[in-house]
Amino acid sequence: MADTRLIQSRYRLLDLIGRGGMGEVWRARDESLGRQVAVKCLKPVGPQHDESFTRVLRERFRREARVAAALQHRGVTVVHDFGEHEGVLYLVMELLDGRNLSQLLEDNKQHPLPVPDVVDIAEQVADALGYTHQQGIVHRDLKPANIMRLADGTVKICDFGIARLGHDIGFTSRLTGTGIAMGTPHYMSPEQISGGQVDHRSDLYSLGCVLYEIATGAPPFDLDDAWAVLVGHRDTQPRPLRTHRAELPGFFDRVVLELLAKTPEERPVDAGDLRRRIIVGRTGEQPHLPSTGPVPLAPPVPVPHPGQQLPAWARGMTTGHKATCALPGLAPPDHSAGLTGEWTTGADPSRLTGEQVPVRAERPTPSPELLSVLAGRHDAGLDLGRLGHWEEAGEVHRAVAAEREHALGPDHPDTLSSRYEIGFSLSRTGRAADALREFDRVARGRERSLGPDHPDTLAARQEAAYVLGRLGRHFEAHQVYAEVLASRERSMGPDHPDTLRCRHNLAFNLGRLGRLEDSYQVARDVVSARTRLLGADHPDTLVTLYEVAYTLGRLGRWTEALQAYQDVARARSRSLGPDHPDTLSARYEVGISLGRLGRSAEALELYRALVDDRTRAGGPADPETLRARHGLGVNLGRLARWEEALAEAREVCAIRERVLGPDHPDTLVSRREVAVGLGWLGRWADALTVYRTVAAARERLLGPGHPDALAARNDEAHCLEQLGRGTEAVELYRRVAAVRRGQRASPD
């Protein structure tokens, strides 16, 4: 971008201050008001981007700008203006004269800052956070590079660009795909890492990490491996600050350690409480600070990848940058955001310089700049997927795949990587057959270019097997899993994480083939291996133990199944928290097992508590809340409390019909439970009507030979018997038996 570039005939760009995750920041002159400002420019949005990526980028920027412009506090960077000029999104901010905390540490050769400065910074940041949190805004990426100390000593928080408005968290979360899980590993809270509820107390944890670093010279978990950093946040108690630096005040040590508590409830109530405690510690006097009222809590953030304690995005990620920032005024470039790199990459030069540029008739050898742009867009697609935005992620990956194929060829690893993500997006949006074709294509290409035993080739084949299972083609899936497992054991060894993951999938598929004993043996062996290598509470270990419990239940070994489910529930409660969705899922299965063992009173109490927890986490109409209520109703019936059971079943059925639709499998299960209650209350004529409705719906949706449809017709026949219509009942029983005999005789 030329030095004389004028934006909207008003802001003249003078000097490049630096480049960061969202683009470039320039020192500029506001020609209208005659003052110097900072202008933050995103990379051009236009023909070089596919439409869906551009739409998401623009919407994300507008929301960032509106949030930032609404903040008016001496401790927050002032935003004057924002807009779009010739495809460039820009944000006009006050020009700050100072250094961020990352630079201050670097200037100090990574030695900690003076104690009075550390305490003063803590108080000022607490004051600013108290204000922003009262506005319902959570920063979510607080780190040394985002906190500026000005020449006059004022401290300001910068870059609320990935903040979430508390009242709009659900939609904003799908638009803020910058970086990894909206944070930097060294400063992420445990709830951010696990995908749990994130509110203002997550910022307090991040502030604790920042204060720990500027007070001691290193963050609390100063490790080079990203997974180890995340595990440290989740599991490890930080060492007291005074073990690193004895001259730190005792009150400050205690305050920072409380900020670093693993659960939000153990941290200070809010930033105002934190500031009061710092002032008391500094002066010994109780400050008279105005009451600001309760801080609004943000609702829960949807969990991107259920079943894992540390989410899938943590695999292979780098630790990001600690406070050793190398660029003046900005955090180091974050290539995962897809917005960094040289300004002109991928864009039409004439749009930036005003000069006519000749167009080549043939595409030259792809430049590093073009490849960098495509890599950034690929990563942006990954971010959309991590946030559950699978349709748009697929659109981005399709566009990148087309350009990579043209530039690099169809079998280049980067092209195949994009196609792999297309398959993943198709799988997550329910298009299993299309996903299978894409994974098969990737597997063949990788086998040609990388070899049959390459980990990437095996990964594509394993995803193909998973999709085959989703399509009900379990025998074919079994064959692929067995081949991939043999290759993984040969090339990686029996205890490699990918080998164990494949064995886990094989066990799952064996269960779907009806080979329950084989499934149980394989899964049990995987549990033993993962316990030995990863630990008993590791998420992968618990996922397989959950599968062991499920298979034990199908084998009728409910006492053992109950014990395994209880072990999973306890371990997940310890590591994830009692209200985490995975913990609640295990508790639901504990209830199922108790009911199967005739311990319905215990199951009833468990389900009552589970309904309360699910309602608090997901709301009264959430499918998981309704599933817990269904379990409660079933156990009321088992205790012969049929009036209550019938009322519960009717309420759940009505909500499911409204939320899921009248023909959804869960709705039909509830409708059948209504019929069961009617029958036990002697209202057989009413029950018959309901049973017939369920049977007709299942035959229409699943086919007359489906096991669920046949079971529904058996229910109808039993009801006819109770009404004294034996001839009709016998005829219906015979029809069901004939269909089942035909199925057994079928070669398939």
Residue, then its C-alpha position, 0 to 999 in steps of 0.5 A: m500500500a503506497d505511503t500516499r494512499l488516501i482512504q475515503s478522501r480522509y485518512r492518509l497513510l504515512d508509516l507502517i507500524g506493524r503487521g498482525g493477525m488481522g492485517e496491517v496497522w498504519r500511522a495516518r493523518d486524519e485530513s478532516l480533523g488534522r490529527q494523527v490516528a492509527v488505521k488498521c487495514l485488513k487484506p483486500v476482500g474481492p475477486q481473490h476470495d470466494e464469496s462465502f469467505t468474503r461474506v464471513l470476513r466482512e460480517r466479522f469485521r463489522r461486528e468487531a468495529r461496532v463492539a470496539a467503537a462502543l467502548q469509552h474508557r481510559g483503559v481501552t483503545v478508542v475507535h473513531d471510525f470504520g468502513e470499507h474502501e476499494g475492497v479494504l476494510y479499515l478501522v480508525m483508532e487513537l494513535l498510542d505512544g507507548r509499548n505493549l507489555s510484550q515489548l517491555l519484557e523484550d526491552n528488559k531482556q525477558h527479566p520481570l518488570p519492576v514490582p511497582d509497575v507490575v502492581d500498577i498495571a494489574e490495577q489499571v487492567a482490572d479497572a478497564l476489564g471491569y468496565t468492558h465486562q459490564q458492557g457484556i463484552v469478553h475480550r477472549d484473547l488477553k495477552p501481553a501484546n494486547i496491553m499497552r503502557l503509554a509514555d505517561g503511565t496509562v495502561k490500555i487494552c487493545d484489540f477487542g477484535i475477537a470480543r463477543l457480545g454476551h447477549d449475542i454470543g451464539f451468532t458471533s461465535r460462528l464469525t470469529g474464526t481468528g486463530i486457535a479457539m479464540g486465544t493464545p495457548h499460554y494465556m487460555s483459560p481451562e474452560q476456553i480449552s475444553g470448549g465450556q462456558v466462557d464468560h468474564r472470568s475467562d478474561l480474569y484467568s488470562l490476566g492472571c497469566v499475563l501478570y504472572e509473566i510480567a512479574t516473574g519473566a515467564p508465563p505460568f506454564d512455560l513449555d514448548d509443546a502446545w499440548a503440554v501447555l494446554v494440559g498445564h492450564r487444565d491439570t497443573q497448579p502453578r508455582p507461587l510467584r514468590t518462589h520465582r521472585a521473593e520480593l513480590p508482595g504476598f497479597f499480589d502472589r495470592v491474588v494472581l494464584e486465585l486468578l489462575a484457579k482451574t474453575p471460574e467459581e474459585r476466581p475473584v467474582d469480577a474485575g471490580d473485586l480484583r481491583r479492590r483487593i489490589i488497592v487494599g494490598r497496595t495501600g491497606e485502605q478499603p477503597h470507595l469504588p462505585s457499585t456497578g451491579p452484577v456482571p452479565l454472564a454469557p450463555p454457554v458456548p457450543v462444544p465443537h468436538p464432543g468426546q474430547q477433553l482437549p479438543a481436536w484442534a489442539r493436535g499438532m498446533t504450535t504454542g504460539h507466541k509468548a511475550t517475546c514479540a518481534l514486531p513493533g506495536l503488534a503481536p507476531p503474525d498469526h498465519s492461522a487467521g488467513l489474513t497475514g502475509e505480504w499485502t499484495t499477495g493474491a490481489d490485483p496490483s492495479r487495485l493497489t497502485g492505480e497502474q495498469v498491469p499486463v495479464r499473462a496468458e498462462r499461469p506462471t509457476p506459483s509464487p510463494e505469495l500465492l501459496s501463502v494466501l491459499a494456505g491462509r484461506h485453507d486455515a480460515g476454512l479450518d477455523l470455520g469448521r472448528l466453530g461448527h460452520w461446516e457448510e461455509a467451511g466446505e465452500v472455502h475448501r472447495a474454492v481453495a482446492a480448485e485453485r491448488e489443483h490448477a497451480l500445483g496439480p491434482d495429486h499435490p499434498d496441498t491439493l489433497s489436503s483441501r480435498y480431505e477437508i471437503g470430505f470432512s465438511l461433507s461428512r459433518t453435514g450429513r452427506a455421507a455418500d459424497a464424503l465417501r467419494e471425496f475420501d476415496r479420491v484423496a486416498r488414491g491420490r495420496e497412495r500415488s504421491l506418498g505411498p500406501d503406508h504414509p500416515d496421510t494415506l491411512a488417515a484418508r482411508q480411515e475416514a472412508a471407513y468411518v463414513l462407510g459405517r455411517l452408511g450402514r456398510h459395516f462389513e466394508a468398513h471392517q475390511v478397511y479398518a483391518e487393512v489400515l490397522a495392519s499398516r499402522e501397526r507395521s509402520m508406526g507400532p502397536d502403541h502409536p496414538d493413530t494405531l490405537r485410534c484405528r483399533h478403537n474404531l475397529a472395536f466400534n464397528l465390530g459392535r455394529l456388526g453384532r460381533l459383541e465379544d470381539s468388540y469388547q476384547v478389542a476395546r478392552d485392550v485399547v483401554s489398557a494401552r491408552t491407560r498405560l500410555l496416556g493415563a486413566d483420565h485422558p479423554d481418549t482412554l475414557v472414550t474407549l472405556y465408554e465403548v467398553a461399557y456400551t458393549l457390556g450392556r449389549l451383552g447383558r452384563w449390566t453390573e460390569a457396564l454400570q461400574a464402567y460408566q460410573d468410572v467414566a462419569r467420575a473421571r470426566s467430572r474430575s477433569l472436565g467438570p460435573d456439568h460438561p456435556d461428556t460428563l452428563s452423557a456418562r451420567y445418563e448411561v449410569g441411569i440406564s444401567l441402574g434401571r436395567l438392574g432393577r434399581s429404579a429408585e436410584a435411577l429416578e433420583l439420578y435422572r431428576a438431578l440430570v434434568d436440572d443440570r441439562t436444563r441449566a446447560g442447554g435449556p428445557a427444549d434441548p434434545e439432551t434435556l428431553r432425553a433425561r426427562h424420558g429416562l425419568g418417565v421410564n423409571l417412574g413407570r418401573l416404580a408403578r407411578w403410572e399417572e406421573a409417568l404418563a404425564e411426563a411422557r406426554e410433556v416430552c412428546a409434545i416438546r419433541e414434536r414441536v422441536l424435532g418434528p412428529d416423525h423424528p425417532d425420539t418423538l416416536v419413542s416418546r409417543r410409544e411411552v405414552a401408549v405404554g402408560l395408557g396400557w398400564l392404566g387400563r386405557w387399552a383403546d387409547a393405547l391402541t390408537v397411539y401404537r398404530t400411529v407409531a407403527a404407521a410412522r415407522e413403516r413409512l420412514l424405515g420400511p415394514g421390515h425394519p426391526d423398529a417397525l416390527a416391534a411397533r406392530n408387536d406392540e399393536a398385537h399385544c394391545l389387541e390381545q388386551l382388548g379381547r380381539g385375539t383373532e386380529a392379534v394372532e394374525l398380526y403376530r403371524r405377519v410379523a413372524a413371517v417377515r422375520r423368517g424371510q429376513r433370516a432366510s435372505p442371503d443378505 
